[in-house]
Amino acid sequence: MNVGNDQPDCDAAAEYLRMAVPLMAKHNVPATPQNYATWYTYVSGEIPELNAEIDRLIQECRSFSAATNVQLYRQFVADQDLNQIDEVRTGLNQILIDVGNSLDRAGNDANAYQDTLGSLATQATQQDDLSGIRSLLTTLIKETRTMQTMTQGMHAQFESKTREVEALQQELQLERKRAITDPLTGLYNRLALIDKLNAVIAEMADGSGPPSLIMVDIDDFKNINDKHGHLIGDRVIRFVAQVLEKNIKGRDCAARYGGEEFTVLLPQTPVAGARSVAEAIRKAVAHAQLVRADNKESLGQITVSAGVATYRRGEDVIEFIDRADQAMYRSKHSGRNQVSIAHDL
């Protein structure tokens, strides 16, 4: 990777952020991560439709209410949320660097000024006129105290702004985590899975082995919901998610693909290794004894069906997922509670 090429992007991101902040203040837009993403996109001009809509609202003197801000974000920015958050974070990092550099320069200026005052004070001791000495010393003391006050205030201001930016960085980090996390299980969501799949496949250009994928689906989940209710159903989903997390390691990735279906990504893992992981997951779920917390009633045996596929070079990501999914459905059609391997391995 060519590190030297990153600086223009950092500078641009920082400049966009500097342009966005006063515009948000001018139009009374609260400084939330989502609003930052919207106005960052506006000043960058990446989405002409967003610019046209904001310009129309400004021209019509419309206020940017909470509902309007949410609508702008959802309609124009939400799909690009991860990229925008990363770009805003890049801009914030550059601003922090700039703040630190400014503080260093200001500190150097203050030190030089204080040296000058010290020199003048030395000269004052060489004067014979008492009244002149007193006058000069009074001026020097006054200037020195003023400089000290300004320096202290400047340091306090920079420290305050730095804390504000760091707090916003933390908010953006949490926002990014929410964007890639399934709220019920805490696993990655489908969007994050696709990103990680693409990243692992890209690594194959450097000679890395192909990844394998496990699709896992809870058997007869509708019956669990119908008999025990959706709250118990959610608990079963969280339990299976925990089993997946306990049976992966290193760079392995577990995600909730949707509903009661899960995915496990195993980088550089041949089919035999992936099958072993799938069997471990299947057995752990089948051997568990789950009971209701309210009346201690057993939920009966919970089982999962799984399908395993290993990536073929040049294959589309969606096709890769579909092969694992089809293998999983063969497990269901063959009696459930088993692991099947994609035919074309």
One Martini backbone bead per residue (centre of mass of N, CA, C, O) as a GRO file, in nm:
protein
  345
    1MET     BB    1   0.096   0.035   0.022
    2ASN     BB    2   0.056   0.385  -0.044
    3VAL     BB    3   0.090   0.621   0.192
    4GLY     BB    4   0.129   0.894   0.031
    5ASN     BB    5  -0.181   0.893  -0.091
    6ASP     BB    6  -0.353   0.978   0.176
    7GLN     BB    7  -0.336   1.291   0.226
    8PRO     BB    8  -0.548   1.416   0.031
    9ASP     BB    9  -0.788   1.274   0.167
   10CYS     BB   10  -0.752   1.401   0.446
   11ASP     BB   11  -0.771   1.696   0.359
   12ALA     BB   12  -1.052   1.677   0.232
   13ALA     BB   13  -1.205   1.575   0.479
   14ALA     BB   14  -1.137   1.817   0.659
   15GLU     BB   15  -1.259   2.036   0.475
   16TYR     BB   16  -1.548   1.931   0.469
   17LEU     BB   17  -1.593   1.956   0.773
   18ARG     BB   18  -1.541   2.264   0.793
   19MET     BB   19  -1.785   2.330   0.604
   20ALA     BB   20  -2.019   2.183   0.759
   21VAL     BB   21  -2.033   2.307   1.044
   22PRO     BB   22  -2.133   2.605   0.980
   23LEU     BB   23  -2.387   2.515   0.828
   24MET     BB   24  -2.524   2.376   1.065
   25ALA     BB   25  -2.530   2.625   1.248
   26LYS     BB   26  -2.691   2.815   1.058
   27HIS     BB   27  -2.940   2.577   1.046
   28ASN     BB   28  -2.980   2.428   1.320
   29VAL     BB   29  -2.801   2.160   1.325
   30PRO     BB   30  -2.741   1.901   1.489
   31ALA     BB   31  -2.450   1.730   1.633
   32THR     BB   32  -2.471   1.449   1.469
   33PRO     BB   33  -2.361   1.184   1.298
   34GLN     BB   34  -2.582   1.189   1.078
   35ASN     BB   35  -2.565   1.493   1.013
   36TYR     BB   36  -2.272   1.493   0.932
   37ALA     BB   37  -2.304   1.301   0.694
   38THR     BB   38  -2.498   1.478   0.531
   39TRP     BB   39  -2.318   1.746   0.516
   40TYR     BB   40  -2.069   1.618   0.404
   41THR     BB   41  -2.205   1.528   0.139
   42TYR     BB   42  -2.290   1.807   0.047
   43VAL     BB   43  -2.000   1.947   0.026
   44SER     BB   44  -1.888   1.716  -0.171
   45GLY     BB   45  -2.110   1.641  -0.406
   46GLU     BB   46  -2.186   1.322  -0.440
   47ILE     BB   47  -2.511   1.399  -0.416
   48PRO     BB   48  -2.713   1.581  -0.607
   49GLU     BB   49  -2.991   1.527  -0.477
   50LEU     BB   50  -2.920   1.637  -0.199
   51ASN     BB   51  -2.843   1.924  -0.285
   52ALA     BB   52  -3.117   1.995  -0.408
   53GLU     BB   53  -3.285   1.961  -0.150
   54ILE     BB   54  -3.135   2.159   0.037
   55ASP     BB   55  -3.159   2.406  -0.148
   56ARG     BB   56  -3.465   2.412  -0.143
   57LEU     BB   57  -3.503   2.452   0.162
   58ILE     BB   58  -3.343   2.716   0.178
   59GLN     BB   59  -3.506   2.881  -0.034
   60GLU     BB   60  -3.784   2.822   0.143
   61CYS     BB   61  -3.716   2.853   0.451
   62ARG     BB   62  -3.666   2.584   0.580
   63SER     BB   63  -3.658   2.385   0.843
   64PHE     BB   64  -3.435   2.162   1.028
   65SER     BB   65  -3.577   1.921   1.140
   66ALA     BB   66  -3.573   1.616   1.272
   67ALA     BB   67  -3.736   1.488   1.041
   68THR     BB   68  -3.571   1.606   0.808
   69ASN     BB   69  -3.298   1.485   0.884
   70VAL     BB   70  -3.383   1.190   0.871
   71GLN     BB   71  -3.481   1.191   0.576
   72LEU     BB   72  -3.215   1.269   0.443
   73TYR     BB   73  -3.052   1.033   0.546
   74ARG     BB   74  -3.230   0.793   0.443
   75GLN     BB   75  -3.252   0.878   0.135
   76PHE     BB   76  -2.921   0.953   0.075
   77VAL     BB   77  -2.705   0.811   0.307
   78ALA     BB   78  -2.744   0.529   0.443
   79ASP     BB   79  -2.606   0.344   0.219
   80GLN     BB   80  -2.322   0.522   0.289
   81ASP     BB   81  -2.248   0.518   0.594
   82LEU     BB   82  -1.968   0.386   0.628
   83ASN     BB   83  -1.807   0.576   0.447
   84GLN     BB   84  -1.881   0.841   0.591
   85ILE     BB   85  -1.771   0.775   0.868
   86ASP     BB   86  -1.478   0.732   0.778
   87GLU     BB   87  -1.439   1.017   0.656
   88VAL     BB   88  -1.502   1.180   0.909
   89ARG     BB   89  -1.280   1.053   1.079
   90THR     BB   90  -1.050   1.153   0.903
   91GLY     BB   91  -1.109   1.453   0.946
   92LEU     BB   92  -1.077   1.452   1.254
   93ASN     BB   93  -0.785   1.362   1.262
   94GLN     BB   94  -0.674   1.609   1.111
   95ILE     BB   95  -0.772   1.820   1.314
   96LEU     BB   96  -0.610   1.716   1.554
   97ILE     BB   97  -0.339   1.769   1.424
   98ASP     BB   98  -0.377   2.072   1.382
   99VAL     BB   99  -0.420   2.144   1.676
  100GLY     BB  100  -0.145   2.045   1.776
  101ASN     BB  101   0.027   2.229   1.596
  102SER     BB  102  -0.090   2.498   1.697
  103LEU     BB  103  -0.009   2.460   1.992
  104ASP     BB  104   0.294   2.446   1.942
  105ARG     BB  105   0.325   2.721   1.810
  106ALA     BB  106   0.205   2.887   2.042
  107GLY     BB  107   0.411   2.794   2.253
  108ASN     BB  108   0.659   2.908   2.110
  109ASP     BB  109   0.569   3.203   2.107
  110ALA     BB  110   0.544   3.232   2.413
  111ASN     BB  111   0.838   3.168   2.480
  112ALA     BB  112   0.963   3.397   2.316
  113TYR     BB  113   0.822   3.626   2.464
  114GLN     BB  114   0.934   3.561   2.745
  115ASP     BB  115   1.230   3.605   2.665
  116THR     BB  116   1.200   3.900   2.595
  117LEU     BB  117   1.107   3.993   2.874
  118GLY     BB  118   1.361   3.899   3.021
  119SER     BB  119   1.553   4.087   2.871
  120LEU     BB  120   1.419   4.353   2.958
  121ALA     BB  121   1.456   4.311   3.259
  122THR     BB  122   1.762   4.317   3.251
  123GLN     BB  123   1.787   4.607   3.137
  124ALA     BB  124   1.642   4.749   3.373
  125THR     BB  125   1.878   4.699   3.588
  126GLN     BB  126   2.071   4.924   3.426
  127GLN     BB  127   1.916   5.149   3.534
  128ASP     BB  128   1.912   5.473   3.717
  129ASP     BB  129   1.612   5.537   3.690
  130LEU     BB  130   1.371   5.471   3.908
  131SER     BB  131   1.109   5.551   3.757
  132GLY     BB  132   1.180   5.395   3.497
  133ILE     BB  133   1.201   5.119   3.621
  134ARG     BB  134   0.916   5.100   3.734
  135SER     BB  135   0.766   5.138   3.470
  136LEU     BB  136   0.891   4.900   3.317
  137LEU     BB  137   0.816   4.678   3.519
  138THR     BB  138   0.513   4.719   3.509
  139THR     BB  139   0.485   4.651   3.211
  140LEU     BB  140   0.612   4.370   3.219
  141ILE     BB  141   0.419   4.244   3.421
  142LYS     BB  142   0.162   4.289   3.260
  143GLU     BB  143   0.247   4.136   3.001
  144THR     BB  144   0.305   3.868   3.136
  145ARG     BB  145   0.023   3.818   3.253
  146THR     BB  146  -0.126   3.831   2.987
  147MET     BB  147   0.025   3.597   2.852
  148GLN     BB  148  -0.049   3.384   3.060
  149THR     BB  149  -0.353   3.405   3.024
  150MET     BB  150  -0.360   3.341   2.721
  151THR     BB  151  -0.220   3.068   2.737
  152GLN     BB  152  -0.419   2.930   2.926
  153GLY     BB  153  -0.670   2.976   2.751
  154MET     BB  154  -0.565   2.833   2.501
  155HIS     BB  155  -0.524   2.556   2.625
  156ALA     BB  156  -0.814   2.518   2.722
  157GLN     BB  157  -0.944   2.538   2.442
  158PHE     BB  158  -0.797   2.304   2.305
  159GLU     BB  159  -0.879   2.087   2.508
  160SER     BB  160  -1.183   2.115   2.466
  161LYS     BB  161  -1.188   2.054   2.160
  162THR     BB  162  -1.056   1.780   2.178
  163ARG     BB  163  -1.276   1.648   2.349
  164GLU     BB  164  -1.505   1.689   2.149
  165VAL     BB  165  -1.383   1.526   1.915
  166GLU     BB  166  -1.345   1.262   2.071
  167ALA     BB  167  -1.645   1.223   2.132
  168LEU     BB  168  -1.730   1.209   1.834
  169GLN     BB  169  -1.561   0.964   1.763
  170GLN     BB  170  -1.711   0.772   1.952
  171GLU     BB  171  -1.985   0.804   1.818
  172LEU     BB  172  -1.894   0.703   1.538
  173GLN     BB  173  -1.805   0.424   1.633
  174LEU     BB  174  -2.084   0.338   1.735
  175GLU     BB  175  -2.232   0.382   1.467
  176ARG     BB  176  -2.071   0.174   1.308
  177LYS     BB  177  -2.140  -0.067   1.484
  178ARG     BB  178  -2.446  -0.050   1.439
  179ALA     BB  179  -2.429  -0.084   1.120
  180ILE     BB  180  -2.286  -0.401   1.162
  181THR     BB  181  -2.508  -0.487   1.379
  182ASP     BB  182  -2.700  -0.711   1.540
  183PRO     BB  183  -2.922  -0.634   1.793
  184LEU     BB  184  -2.998  -0.921   1.910
  185THR     BB  185  -2.693  -1.078   1.901
  186GLY     BB  186  -2.415  -0.909   1.809
  187LEU     BB  187  -2.369  -0.974   1.539
  188TYR     BB  188  -2.320  -0.963   1.237
  189ASN     BB  189  -2.440  -0.849   0.950
  190ARG     BB  190  -2.490  -0.868   0.619
  191LEU     BB  191  -2.317  -0.629   0.536
  192ALA     BB  192  -2.059  -0.724   0.685
  193LEU     BB  193  -2.030  -0.994   0.545
  194ILE     BB  194  -1.981  -0.891   0.258
  195ASP     BB  195  -1.728  -0.729   0.324
  196LYS     BB  196  -1.562  -0.973   0.433
  197LEU     BB  197  -1.575  -1.144   0.183
  198ASN     BB  198  -1.433  -0.949  -0.010
  199ALA     BB  199  -1.170  -0.932   0.154
  200VAL     BB  200  -1.093  -1.235   0.147
  201ILE     BB  201  -1.093  -1.266  -0.162
  202ALA     BB  202  -0.874  -1.049  -0.220
  203GLU     BB  203  -0.639  -1.215  -0.075
  204MET     BB  204  -0.596  -1.432  -0.303
  205ALA     BB  205  -0.394  -1.258  -0.476
  206ASP     BB  206  -0.159  -1.337  -0.243
  207GLY     BB  207  -0.218  -1.670  -0.196
  208SER     BB  208  -0.460  -1.731  -0.055
  209GLY     BB  209  -0.686  -1.923   0.059
  210PRO     BB  210  -0.992  -2.031   0.053
  211PRO     BB  211  -1.300  -1.992   0.166
  212SER     BB  212  -1.556  -2.076   0.396
  213LEU     BB  213  -1.916  -2.160   0.423
  214ILE     BB  214  -2.180  -2.133   0.673
  215MET     BB  215  -2.512  -2.244   0.688
  216VAL     BB  216  -2.762  -2.162   0.940
  217ASP     BB  217  -3.069  -2.329   1.057
  218ILE     BB  218  -3.351  -2.331   1.234
  219ASP     BB  219  -3.554  -2.572   1.328
  220ASP     BB  220  -3.882  -2.516   1.352
  221PHE     BB  221  -3.925  -2.208   1.437
  222LYS     BB  222  -4.227  -2.154   1.410
  223ASN     BB  223  -4.312  -2.349   1.639
  224ILE     BB  224  -4.172  -2.195   1.864
  225ASN     BB  225  -4.334  -1.936   1.836
  226ASP     BB  226  -4.623  -2.058   1.856
  227LYS     BB  227  -4.581  -2.195   2.144
  228HIS     BB  228  -4.389  -1.954   2.308
  229GLY     BB  229  -4.312  -1.714   2.147
  230HIS     BB  230  -4.108  -1.446   2.057
  231LEU     BB  231  -3.927  -1.424   2.307
  232ILE     BB  232  -3.828  -1.717   2.294
  233GLY     BB  233  -3.727  -1.703   2.006
  234ASP     BB  234  -3.507  -1.493   2.066
  235ARG     BB  235  -3.353  -1.671   2.266
  236VAL     BB  236  -3.276  -1.889   2.059
  237ILE     BB  237  -3.117  -1.707   1.873
  238ARG     BB  238  -2.906  -1.622   2.086
  239PHE     BB  239  -2.803  -1.904   2.147
  240VAL     BB  240  -2.693  -1.973   1.866
  241ALA     BB  241  -2.499  -1.734   1.855
  242GLN     BB  242  -2.323  -1.835   2.094
  243VAL     BB  243  -2.234  -2.098   1.962
  244LEU     BB  244  -2.085  -1.972   1.728
  245GLU     BB  245  -1.877  -1.805   1.895
  246LYS     BB  246  -1.752  -2.067   2.043
  247ASN     BB  247  -1.669  -2.201   1.734
  248ILE     BB  248  -1.473  -1.963   1.693
  249LYS     BB  249  -1.169  -1.810   1.545
  250GLY     BB  250  -1.000  -1.548   1.497
  251ARG     BB  251  -1.115  -1.461   1.167
  252ASP     BB  252  -1.369  -1.555   1.221
  253CYS     BB  253  -1.726  -1.519   1.113
  254ALA     BB  254  -2.033  -1.414   1.259
  255ALA     BB  255  -2.376  -1.410   1.125
  256ARG     BB  256  -2.684  -1.256   1.066
  257TYR     BB  257  -2.874  -1.305   0.780
  258GLY     BB  258  -3.175  -1.389   0.881
  259GLY     BB  259  -3.368  -1.443   1.117
  260GLU     BB  260  -3.280  -1.798   1.157
  261GLU     BB  261  -3.016  -1.716   0.994
  262PHE     BB  262  -2.672  -1.814   0.947
  263THR     BB  263  -2.315  -1.716   0.935
  264VAL     BB  264  -1.990  -1.868   0.852
  265LEU     BB  265  -1.663  -1.740   0.824
  266LEU     BB  266  -1.368  -1.917   0.677
  267PRO     BB  267  -1.063  -1.846   0.641
  268GLN     BB  268  -0.855  -2.054   0.494
  269THR     BB  269  -1.075  -2.308   0.457
  270PRO     BB  270  -1.142  -2.612   0.417
  271VAL     BB  271  -1.399  -2.833   0.400
  272ALA     BB  272  -1.321  -3.010   0.642
  273GLY     BB  273  -1.303  -2.782   0.852
  274ALA     BB  274  -1.590  -2.672   0.809
  275ARG     BB  275  -1.739  -2.929   0.886
  276SER     BB  276  -1.640  -2.946   1.179
  277VAL     BB  277  -1.768  -2.682   1.270
  278ALA     BB  278  -2.061  -2.753   1.195
  279GLU     BB  279  -2.079  -3.003   1.381
  280ALA     BB  280  -2.024  -2.857   1.646
  281ILE     BB  281  -2.273  -2.678   1.631
  282ARG     BB  282  -2.491  -2.893   1.604
  283LYS     BB  283  -2.429  -3.045   1.871
  284ALA     BB  284  -2.455  -2.810   2.073
  285VAL     BB  285  -2.754  -2.761   2.017
  286ALA     BB  286  -2.875  -3.054   2.052
  287HIS     BB  287  -2.756  -3.084   2.367
  288ALA     BB  288  -2.932  -2.880   2.469
  289GLN     BB  289  -3.118  -2.745   2.767
  290LEU     BB  290  -3.403  -2.572   2.730
  291VAL     BB  291  -3.571  -2.328   2.937
  292ARG     BB  292  -3.799  -2.160   3.088
  293ALA     BB  293  -3.792  -1.899   3.316
  294ASP     BB  294  -4.090  -1.900   3.435
  295ASN     BB  295  -4.168  -2.249   3.429
  296LYS     BB  296  -3.939  -2.462   3.333
  297GLU     BB  297  -4.002  -2.534   3.052
  298SER     BB  298  -3.935  -2.723   2.798
  299LEU     BB  299  -3.828  -2.680   2.453
  300GLY     BB  300  -3.678  -2.898   2.369
  301GLN     BB  301  -3.530  -2.985   2.086
  302ILE     BB  302  -3.271  -2.811   1.936
  303THR     BB  303  -3.208  -2.750   1.586
  304VAL     BB  304  -2.980  -2.769   1.302
  305SER     BB  305  -2.905  -2.666   0.973
  306ALA     BB  306  -2.632  -2.730   0.733
  307GLY     BB  307  -2.403  -2.555   0.503
  308VAL     BB  308  -2.123  -2.616   0.273
  309ALA     BB  309  -1.877  -2.388   0.124
  310THR     BB  310  -1.627  -2.334  -0.127
  311TYR     BB  311  -1.445  -2.121  -0.288
  312ARG     BB  312  -1.444  -2.008  -0.627
  313ARG     BB  313  -1.269  -1.884  -0.857
  314GLY     BB  314  -1.463  -1.606  -0.977
  315GLU     BB  315  -1.687  -1.597  -0.787
  316ASP     BB  316  -1.971  -1.488  -0.679
  317VAL     BB  317  -2.082  -1.403  -0.377
  318ILE     BB  318  -2.380  -1.486  -0.408
  319GLU     BB  319  -2.318  -1.768  -0.517
  320PHE     BB  320  -2.169  -1.867  -0.269
  321ILE     BB  321  -2.403  -1.837  -0.071
  322ASP     BB  322  -2.607  -2.014  -0.231
  323ARG     BB  323  -2.456  -2.284  -0.206
  324ALA     BB  324  -2.476  -2.299   0.102
  325ASP     BB  325  -2.785  -2.275   0.112
  326GLN     BB  326  -2.854  -2.530  -0.053
  327ALA     BB  327  -2.715  -2.725   0.140
  328MET     BB  328  -2.896  -2.662   0.380
  329TYR     BB  329  -3.166  -2.755   0.243
  330ARG     BB  330  -3.081  -3.049   0.217
  331SER     BB  331  -3.079  -3.101   0.518
  332LYS     BB  332  -3.379  -3.054   0.560
  333HIS     BB  333  -3.487  -3.263   0.340
  334SER     BB  334  -3.315  -3.505   0.505
  335GLY     BB  335  -3.417  -3.430   0.834
  336ARG     BB  336  -3.232  -3.265   0.969
  337ASN     BB  337  -2.975  -3.230   1.178
  338GLN     BB  338  -2.745  -3.145   0.951
  339VAL     BB  339  -2.469  -3.181   0.716
  340SER     BB  340  -2.391  -3.019   0.404
  341ILE     BB  341  -2.240  -3.038   0.084
  342ALA     BB  342  -2.151  -2.900  -0.182
  343HIS     BB  343  -2.145  -3.057  -0.489
  344ASP     BB  344  -1.910  -2.856  -0.637
  345LEU     BB  345  -1.629  -2.956  -0.476
   0.00000   0.00000   0.00000
